[in-house]
């Protein structure tokens, strides 16, 4: 009799709990939040979305912000399959230095493949004066690459000022390389292009990295660029 009761109880438990917390997956609406130009004292708001792309329940354990100047507003909840939740991010620029700032939002969830990921946040705090150096793009996406290919993208820097500006340093993150950059200093009215290479021989998977360019422009002393890509699994040799 007790054996039948146990079987019935287990069957009932399985029926009333169709979703489990294992094998959960989620996607973000973007991996870069760009507040662009923010006049010092303003508090702009941006939004991103977390979506449960799996057939199981997803728990968002914690959203951590790398700076007290950022605040996250969201309703803490477990996400059903296909369900999404919005997260509003406020940037308080009142006590920030003039120039570009870079922060990160860390998201920890019940995704076994990606238990923690991050979103980059950039903002350019202004005093009302126009900056002389223009950097494009603010995000590089290499897409899905082929193993061992040498793939290059470019960053353009235009000097709209009246004097030359120098590149003081270039810091490349994990998985990317910047072998050289031409013409330093950058003369007024000139545009230079800096090649950015992705190492495709790295371990297969998502690449989330960045590069930072430092200059002697007091209004743009540092430029941050998010770099993304995906390296597929290599076919085994027969």
C-alpha angles and dihedrals in degrees: 000000000000091000091055090049092053092049092049092047093051092047090050091049092052092049096051094044104054092158126061132192095237126094092019118162133189141185133205123224088230139352095216129058112194117190088180114193113008121179108227109264096034124117108207123184130218129182135214131180133225115206128191103226096177135082092246138073116278124209120202101209101183144346110209124191122209094214135042087224087075125073126188122209119191143128109258108228145136111258121229119217108294093009123131136199130201124228119197117205121200121198116205107204098175097107101027126117121249112268138046119327128195126205139160138227113209119205122195117192144155093270108127093201094046109019090163131024136158143222120216117228124199131178133174110217111205137192093206095272120116117248118237101214120066118197124194137219110021091195131038120199116188091184119205111340135196117248114265094008116136105228125183134191128179140233116205123209118192123191108216092168134094099248137048118270127205131221103227098186144343119213115194119199129223114310100015135089135200105193098182144337127214133234113016119210100040109229122223112279093014130120123205129192124217117202117227118198128198119215102229094183090074124112111294116261142068118334115212112173142123147211131224126206119196122200140176092247106117090206093049107024093152135029122195124200124186114221124200136175144142128235112200125219114275120242113247115243113246 
